[in-house]
Structure formats: C-alpha cells, structure tokens
Amino acid sequence: MTRKEIKTRARQTVKKHYMMLVMVSLIAVFLGLQSSSFDNFVRMYSSESVGTAAEGKTDTRVAVGNTGLVDVLNQTMSGDTEEGRQLSEALKEEIERSGEENRILGRSRGALSKIVNGITSGSLFVMFVSGINSLSGSKNLGSLILIMLAFAGVLGFNFLIVNTYTVISARMFLEGRIYDKLPAQRFVFLLRVKRWMKVSLAMLKYTIYQALWMLTVIGGVIKYYSYSQVPYILAENPDLTGREAITLSRRMMRGHKWELFLLDCSFIGWSILGACTFGLSEVFYSLPYQSASFCEYYVRLRGKAKESGILGAELLNDRYLYERAADDVLWEAYMDVLEWEEDTELQEERPGGIRRVLADWFGILLGSSQEERAYEERREREVRLGMLKDAAEGRMYPGRLSRFPEAAKQKRVETFHYMRRYSVWSLVLLFFIFSFIGWCWEVSLHLVLDGVFVNRGALHGPWLPIYGSGGVLLLTLLNRVRSSPVKEFFCIIFVCGMVEYWTSYYLEMVYDGMKWWDYRGYFLNLNGRICAEGLLVFGIGGMVFVYIAAPLLDNRIRVIRKQVLVWSCLILLGMYAADTVYSAGHPNEGEGITDYEVQSRFPDRHESAVWEDQQGHYGTQEGYICWQ
C-alpha cells in the first residue's frame, strides 16, 4: 500500500464519520496530544492581561487571561495568605463590576455567579489554605497541602485522562474505518471492558520511556517512531502491559521508521495552510485526516507483521476491527435482539388520520387500551436494545464478538415505561399538578430566603402555569427525542428557555413593564428574562419530570375512574379560567413579587429599605433623609 492509497482510504474514513472524528481530534488538541496552530492562537490570545501597581497596592484588572488568579495562587502558595486574600477580593470586585457592565455575563447574583467568582478570583483557594492554617496552627501547612493537591491533580489527570485518550482516539479511528456507525459511547469502551486502569499504567510506562529517550535528542527522535504504534496496539488489545506493547511496536517498526517519517513529512503543506488559517483548516480537516492516515498505516504494518510471523503479532487478534462479521456469526451472537426485531414486525393495526398524528408525533392519546400498554412496553424495550440492533446488523462494532466482551449492565425491569403516550385528561391533570409543585417551590424558596410568605405568580390561585405548561410541552413537543436522554436534556433547556423568555416578555407587554422575575446580575443571562443557572435547574428538573415523575403520576391517574377524572379536570379548568380572567384586570403584585425594577439596583438590600422620590432618585431610607 503506497502513501497515496493510505491517504485515499483515510479520506474515505473522515468523510464517513466527519463530525465525530473532528470532535475526537479537537479534544486531542485541547489535551495537548496534537499540535495545532489553532491551539497556539488560542493560548496566545488568552495570555494577554492587564495589570498595574501603584502606591504599594495592586490594581488587579480582569483581562482575557487569568493573570490575576495566578497572582493570587502564587501569593497563597508562598505562604502570604493575607496578601492573597487582598488580591482575591480586589479581583472579585473587578469581576462583579465588569459583570454589571455586561448584561449577559452578569456576575453579581445567583449561586452560579458565586461559584464562578470564587474560582476565578481564587477566594476559594485562599479560604481553603486559611482554614487549614487556622486548624493546624501552622502558617505554611495549608499552602503545602494545596501544592500537593494541585500536583496530584495534574499527575492524576495526565495519568487517567491525557495519556489514555491517545488509545481511545486510536480505537475510534480503527472502528471508523470499517463500520458505518461510530456512537459517542465508544469514548468509554475502556470502562466497558474494565481495562481503563491497565491501559493507563501501560501508557504511563510508554510516556516515561519516551521522556528518558528525549534526553538523548537523536535517540528521542528514533524512539518516537519506534514506539509510535503503542496506542494502536493497546487499542486493539488493552490487556497488554506497557513493556509488551512497547516491545511489539519496536519489532513492527524495525525497517519502517524512515517510511513513517516520510508519511509524517507529507503533511507539512497542511501545517503551513493551518498556520495561515489560524489552525481552522487543521481542526476541521487536516488533523483528523492525518490521524486517519496514521491509522491506515498501522493496519498495513499489522498485516505485514502477521504475515512475517513477528514474535508477539499473534496478540493482535481483534478480528472484527478489520472486517465485518458474517451474518451467521452475528445471528448466533445477537439471536435475542434479532428475534425481538422479527416479533416487532408483526404489529397490530393502528388508527389513522389525526389520531395517529397526535399519537406518533406528540404522544397524545384520544383513548386508552391494552394495545397502547403493549406499545409502551415494546417502545421501552426498543430503547434498551437500540444500540444492540446496530451491532447485530453489522453497522457498528460487535462488542459481543470481542475478546473483551463489554460488561452487560443488569437492568431491572422498570415498573413504569417512559416511552408512553398520555391521554388528554392525564395531560390536564399533570398540568395542574406541576403548576402546584412549581408554586410550592417558589413560595418555599422565598419563605426560606426572606422568612416571608409570598403568593408567587401573576395569578391568585396556588399554581404557576409556567411550570405546568412547560411540563406538558416537554411531554408532547419532545416526544420524538425521548428515546435519547442526551438530546432530550438539551431540548428541555431550549424549550424551557423559550417558554420562560416568552412568558416574561408577554407579561411585561401586557402589564406595562411589570416584572415577576429579573435575572439581571446572574451569570449568562439574556435581558434578565432567562439565565444559565435557571435553565440548568430546569434541564435537570425536566429530566426527572419526563423520565420518572410523569410516568409514575400517570400510573396513578390511570387507575382513577374516568368519570371522576373528567369532572375533576373540568372543575380545575373552570377555576383556572376564572382566576385568569380576574387576574387580567387585577394581577397579583407587590413586595417580593413585582419589585424587581428597584431591587435590581440594590441586590443586597430588602425592598422595604429602598426609597424612590418623584424625580427617580434611589437610596436607603437613611441616605434619602440625609439627601433631603
């Protein structure tokens, strides 16, 4: 196989799994495993900072980089915790000030802002060191522990993640050569085969050998190519020790170092192009292309080693990394999955028209029957066996045929099925249940934080419709993505963000700018209507709602007699409609509900302590009297 043939096959692999392989290479760049002009450009831009010193005091300013944080850590680790505390407080004030100037990156309110500010200003590290020092009575023990923890953290990260990722990347490219599907779950294949720690130890030995040879300069270059096949060897056989993998790589590369060097040099043109495009061409094409070419070279070298009978080549025996399994072999390994697939082809007749559209697209039932219960169980099983179907049909790597079969997780049979459809009356009742739960959450939060009971929301009844309508939308609009929890999570964040933003905008338009919530000052907020902190909470809560709470509640709703269920829903809808009509003219407002316009200027003071005169001057009660 010539270099031209190697590169042709590499381009085919990249084309087949473009987005996944770009992501694999991008992670390698940020872990420092691949050199890129893009990474160098980002590091150069991030290293810019602004800082001045005058009159013995440090004026710490927030810049693109983290120079202020570095100063705090340097002072703290050197034992001067007081100076570190002063620097961190100055940095925190500057961070909050800059956050107030930026509507989106607010940093003065919210739990997420406190966490981000504590880390970026170094105050959390200062508190840790001061606490250790005060408990031990030593001035330097806290700094010493912090240094040791930082050192251990860096070593642990490199040992468990950075070095091991080289093997994961090699495995992804090897599987991508043959199979049409390369799911993200393959990133953790070492965990699935319970070989992560063993591979980490093997790669640690490989790294130590490389580092020692680099001290000899010329020997380092030679051994770089001599040991170059170690990640691929471990990707194929993660049971090998570091010494075994290094020895096998050395034997395979004997007489081929110059060949691999020329293949490496053939990408110089791509490196020049990457420098001219600030690394964008490398990230989006040439790096995955280069990795796929080296992967093809390993496959060629492996074939030669097995043909020539090199000692140790027999250990490279993962057959189905290089060829697809025959249908009869797959049938034997995945008989249960294929038999289930045949059973599902014999489906009962389903209704057509609007009833079918509502059921298939939005998960809404206009009736309930035994057939629908059977459908739920079948859909739940389909989700659990979805990935096995791809392997059984030869579209992805068949884990059951590996020498290291992935540990099958023992999944208990759930008492509920989240891949279900909900009746109209069930959705109505779920709307009111979650509107009430949302109201209880908001009221309890205000009661705990301020010690005052406040009837939250624009309506007067014990419900917040934004929670109920959001829950119903998650069950209906996202019915088609419910089988994929990752997609569901991000879609929940998007839907909740749209609902909260639109509701805030609508209320402000209808009630002359009156606000029922305001996130200005929160980290990553948009016009004060939505913020990252709230959306993350909604995302997590939405997952609990969709996959646990709603199915369990629906089980209880289904046992209610239909006549009782229908009348309960009609009564609740009537009460809700009356509340909506009344609140249109007399909205629920007042302290703790709609006082955000003033409170946002004084986030640290209670509304009752803030005064405003007719000219729009704000201040505390005491300050207002003095001003008069």
N, C-alpha and C positions, 0 to 999 in steps of 0.2 A: 504494500500500500504506500503510495507516494504522498508527499505533503499536500499536493493538490487534492487527492482523493480523501485524505484525512479532513481537510478543511471543508470539502463539499459535504461530507457526512455531518460535520459539526454544524454547518449552516442549516441543514435539514432538522437537526435536533433543536436548535434555537428557534427556528420558525414554528416547530410543533408545540413548544412549551414556552413561548416568548415571555409572557408576563411572569410566570413562575421563576424562570431562570434569571431574569433581570433582578427579581427580588432576592434570589439566592446570592447573586454577585454583589448587589448593593449592601446586603448585610455583611458580606465578607469585607467590603471596603471600609465600612464603619467600625468593624472589629480590628482593622489594621492588617488583615490577611492578604489583601490585594492592594497594590499601589495604584493610585488614580489621581489625575490632575484635578478631578472634582473634589476629592478629599483634601488635597493640598490647598485648593482655593478656599474651601470652607474653613479650614484651620487658620489660614492667613487672615481671612475676614473676621473670624471670631476672636483673634488675638488682639485686635485693636481695642484700646481702652483710653479712658481719660482720667487723670488724677493729678492733683496739685497739693502742695503742702505749704502752709504759711503760718507764722507765729507759733510754731511748735504744735499746731493742731493739724490733723489730717482731714482734708476735704475730700471725702470719698464720693465719687460720682458713678452712676450706673452707666456703663457703656455696653457695647455689643458683647464683649468678653466678660470674664469673671475675675478680673484682676482684684476687685475689692474683696471677694470671697477668699482669694489666695492670700491676701494680706492678713485677713482675719485668722485663717488657719495657721499661717506662719507665726504670728504673734502668740496664738494659743498653744501651739505645739512647742514653742520655745520656752514656755512657762510663764509668759506675761499675760495672764488671763484678763487682767483689768484693762490693758490696752486692747486686747482682742474684743472685750465686751464693748468698749467705746467705739471701736471701728465698726462692729456689727450693728450697733444702734444707729450710727450715722448712716451706714449703708441701708438699713431697713427704712429709715426716714426718707432717704432719697428714692428708694424703690416705691414706697407708698405715694410720694409726691408725684413721681413720674406716672404712676398708675392712675392718679386722679386726673392727669392731663390726657390720658388715653382712655377713651370711652370703652374700648373693647377689652384692653388689658388692665382692667381695674384691679387694684391690689390692697384695698383698704377695708373690705368687708368680706365675711364668709370664712368658713373653716378651710376651704381650699386655699384661699389667699394667705391665711396664717401659716399653713404648711409650706407653701411655696416661698413665702417671705422668710420663714425660719431657716429654710435650707439655703436659699440664695444669699442671705445676709450672713450666714454662719452662726446665728444666735443659738441654734440647737446644739451645735458642736461646743460652743462656749459654755452653755448650760451643763452639758454632759461632763466636761472637764472640771468645771467649778464644783459640781456635785460630788464627783469622785474625790477631789482635793479636800472638800469640807468633811466628808465622811472619814477619810483616812488621816487627815491632819498633815498631809504632805503637799508641797507646792507643785511637785513635778509628776506625781503618780498618775493623775488624770491625763496629762499630756502624753506620758509614756504609753498608757493603755490605748489612747486614741491613735497614736502612731502605730502601735502593734495591730490594732483592729484594721486600720487603713491598709497596712502592709499585707495582713492576712486576707483582706477583702480583694486586693488586687491579685495576689497569688491565686486565691481560690477561683476568681473569675477567669483568669487565664487558664488555669488547670482544668476547670469543669466546662467552660464555655468556648473560649477562643480557640484553643488547640483542637478540641473535639469537633468544633464546627467545620474544620477542614475535611474531616471524614464524612460529616453529614452532607456537605456540599458535593463531595466526590460521589456519594451514594445517589444524590438527586440527579446528577448528570448521567450516571450509569443507567438508572431506571428510565430516565427520559429518552435514552437512545432507542429503546425497544417498544415502550408502551405508550398508548395514546393518552392516558390519564396520569397525572402526577399531582396527587392531592397534597394539601399543606400538612396533613397528618404525618407525611413521611419525614418531616423535620424531626420527629421524635421516635424514629424507628429504633434507635439505640435503647431508649427507655422501654419500648415494647418488647424487645428481645432481651432486656435486662443485662446489657453489656456496656452501659454508659461509663461506669467507673473503670472497667477494664480497659476500654479504649482510651480514656483519659490518662491512665497510667502509661499505656503504650506510647501515646503521643508526647507525654512528658519526657520519657527516655529519648524519643526521637529529637525533641527540642534541645535537650541537654547535649546530645551528640553533635547536633548542628552548631550549637553555640561554641563548643570546645574546638571544633574544626575551623570555625571562623577566625579563631585566634591565629591560625597559620596562614591566613589570607588565601594563598593558592589552593591549599587543601580544602578550605571552605568552599571555594567555587566548584571544585571537583566533587566534593561530597554532597553539595547542593543537588547536583544532577544524579549522583549515585543513589541518594536516599529519596529522590523525588516521587517514587511510586508507593511510598509507605501509606499515605492516606487512602489511595485506591485499594491497596491490599487489605487494609483494615476495614474499608467499606464493604468489601466482598466477604471477608472472614474476620469478624470482630472478636473472635475467640483467640487470635494470635497474641503473643506477648510483643512488647516493643522490640526486643532483640530478634525474635523470629521474623518480624515484618521488615526490620532494617536489613537483616542478612539476605532475605529473599529479594528485596529491592536491589541490593548491591549485585547479586548474581544476575538478575534480569537486565540490569543496565550495563553489564560488562560488554564493552564494544559498541554501545549505543549512546554514550554521553554526547559525542560530537553531533550525532543525528538529532538528539533532542535540543542541543544548543542552537542548531540551525533553525529548527522549528520555532524556538523562542525568538530568534532574531527576525524571523519573517513577520513579526507583529510590530516592528519598530515604526513602520509607517502609520499604523493605527495609534501608537503612542504619541506621535507628532500631531496627528489630527486631534487627539484628545487634548493636548496642550493648547491647541488653537481654539478649541470649543469649550474651554474651562472644564474639561472632563465629561461633558454631557454625552459626547459620542461614545466614550468608554462605558459609562454607566448604562446607556440604553442600547448598546450593541456589542462593542468590541470586547469588553470583559467577559460576558457570557460566551461569546464566540471563541475567545481564547481558551476559556476553561473547557468548553466542549471539545476543542481540538486536542487539548492535552488528555482528555478522557478517551477520545478515539485512539490516541497514540498508546495509551495504556492497554486498551483492548487488543491492539495489534501486537504489542510487546508480550502480553499474556499468552496469546496464541502461539507465538514463537517459542516461549519458554516451555509450554506444554508439549509442543512438537519435538523440541530438542531434549526433553526429559530433564530439565534443570531440577536439581535437588530442591524440594520444597514446593515446586509448582503444583504438586498434587493437592496442596492445601487450598488452592484457588478452585473451588468446586461448586460455586453457586451457579448452577447451570442456567437457571431461568433469568439471570441478569443479562444473558446474551442471546437467548432465544425464547420464543413463546412456547408454552406447554401445549401438547396435543390435546384435542377435545376430550379424548377418553381419560387422560390423566386429570384434567380439570374436573370432569364429571365425578371421578372417584373421590377427589379431594373436597369438592363442593356439592356433593349429592344433595344434602339437605336444602341448600339455597336454590338449586336448580329445580328440585321437586316442588318447592314452595312457589317458584315462579310459574310453573305449569299449572298449579292449583289456582293461582290468581287470575289465569286467563279465562277460567270458567266463572264469569261474573254474572250476577243476576241482572235482569233488565232494569234500566234506570229511567226515571221520568225525564221528559224533555222540556223544551221551552224555558220560560222564566224560572221555573223551579230548579231546573238543572243548572242554569247560570248562577243563581243565588247559592246553590249548594257547593258547586265546584270552585267558584271564584271567591266567594265571600264567606263560605262556611255557614250559611243561614238556612235553617230548615223551616219549611212551612208545615211540617208534621214530624212525628217521631214513630219509629217502628223497629222491629227486631232486625230488619235488614240494615238499618242505619247503625245499630250497635255492632253488627258484624263488620260493617265497613270501617268503623273506628278501630277495631282490633286489627283488621288487615292493614290499615294505614300505619298503625303503630309498629307492627312487625316489619313493614316495608322500610320504615326509617331505620330500624335497628340493623336490617340486613342490606341496606342500600349499598354500602361500600363493598360488601362481600359479593354482590352481584357483579360489580365491575371486575373484580378479580376472577370470579367464576367464568365470566365471558371473555377473559383474556385481554381486557382493556387496561388493566393495571397489574403491578407485580403481585403474583400469588403468594401471599405470606405463608399459607399453609404448606407450600411445597419447599419452603426454605429449610436449610439445615438448622436454622434457629427459629422455629415457629413462634410467632408472636403470642405472648401470654393472653389467652382469651379471658376477658373480664366476665365474671359470673354476675349476670344481670338478673335481678329478681323480677318476677312478673308484677308489674305495677297494678295497683288497684284502680287506677284511672288511666285514661288514654288522652293525651293532649292533642292528638291528631283527630279531633272530633268536630262535629258541626253543632251549632247551637240554635235552639228554637227561638222564635221571635219573643215569646214570653220569658224565656230564660235570659235573653239579652236585656230585656226591660228590667227584670229584677236585678241582674248583675249591675246595670247602670246605677240603680238606686243604692245597692249595697256598697259599691265603691265610691259613690258620691258621699255617702255617710262616713265611710272609712277615711276618705280624704278630709272631710270636715273635722272628724275626731283628731286626725293627725295635726292639722293646722291649729286647732284650738288648744290641744295639749302642748304643742311647741311654744305657743305664746304664753300659756299658763306657766310652763317650766322656766322660760327665759325671763319673763317680766312679772310673774306672780299675779297676773290679772286674767280673768275670764273674758274673752272677746269672741263674739259670734262672727267668725270669719266669712268672707264671701260677699257678693253683691246681693244675694237673696237673703231672706229672713229665716228660712227653714233650715233644719240640720242636714244640709247637703251642699257639696261643692260640685256642680255639674261638670267642671273641667276634668275632674278625676274620673267620673263615670263615663263621660263621652270619650275620653282618652282611652279608657279600658275597652269600650265597645269597638272603637276604631282599630285597636290593636288586634282584637279577635276577628274582625271582618276584613279590613284592608290588607292585613298581613297574613291572611290565611294561606296564601300560596308559598310563603317563605318559612312557615312554621317548622318545616322538617329540617331546616338548617339553623341551629341556635346562633351561630356567629352572625349570619345575615339578619336574623331576627333581632339581635341586640342592636345593631347599627340602625336598622329600620325603625326600631322603637324610639331610639334617640331622635331620629329625624322627624317622625310623626309627632312625638311629644313636643319637640321644639316648634313645629309648625302650629300645633294646636295652642300652645301657651302664648306664642308670639301673636297669633291672630286674635285670640281672646283678649289679650292686653290691649291691642290696637283698637279692637271693636269697642271695648268698654270706655277707653279714653275718648273715642269719637262720639259715642252716644251720650256720655256724661260729662262733656265739656272738659276733657283733660284730666278727670279724676283718676287716680291710680289706686288699684287694690294690691299691687306689689311693684317693687322697684329694685332691680339688681345692680344699679349703678354703684361702682366701687367693688363689685365682685370680679374675680379673675375670669377673663374671657366671657364678657357679657356683650349683648347686642342691643344697644339702645335702652338698656335697663329692663328689657322685656323678658329675655332669656339669658341664662348663664351656664357655663360648663358644669359647675357644681350641681346645679339643679337637674340638668339633663342627665348627668351620670347617675344621680339618685333615681330619676325616672326610668333610666335604662335598666338598672338593677331591679327596681320595683316592678317594672313591666315584665321582666323575665320571670319573676316569681308569680306574677299575676297570670301570665299566659300558660306557663308550664305546670303550675301547682295549684294556685288558689282558684282560678276559674274552673278547671276540671273538677276539683273537689266540691266546689259550691254547686256546680251544675249537676253533680250526682245527687246532692240533697234536693235540688229544685225538681228533679225528675220524679222523685217519689211523692211530691205534692199532688193532690187530686187536681185535675185540670180545671174544674170549676172554681175551686178555691184560688188557684194560681191566677186565672184570668181576672177574677174580681179584685184580687189584691193588686195586680198591676194597674187595673183601671182606676182604682181609688188613689193609688200613689201618683199616677199621671194627672188625675184631676187636681190633687193638692199641689203638685208641682206647677201645673199651668196657672192656678190661682196665685201662687207665690210669684211667678214670673210676671204676670200682669200687674200685680200690686207693686212689685219692686221696680217696674219700669218707670213709675212716677215717684216712688218713694224708696230709692235704693238704700241698702244697708251701708252706712258710712259712719265715720267718726274716728276717735282716737284708737290707734292700733289697727285700723282697717284701711283708711284712705289718707293718712297723714304723711305720706312719703315725700311729697314735694318739699316740705320744710325739713323733715327728719334727715333727708339725704344730704343736707348741707351740714348737719350736726349729728353724724352717725353715732357718736359716743354719748349723746345726751338724750334723756327722755323727752318726749314731745311736750309734756306739761311744763318743762323748764325753758322752752323756746318761745320767744315773743316776736311778733312782727308788727311794725307800725303801718300807717296808711301809705307811707312812701315806699314800703317794701324793704325797710331796714330790719335785719335779723340780729338776734343776740339773746343771751341768757337774761333771766329776769333781773339779776343784779346789774349786769352790764347795760341793760336797757335803761334802768333808772339813772345810772351814772351818766349815760349819754345824754339823757334828757336834761 
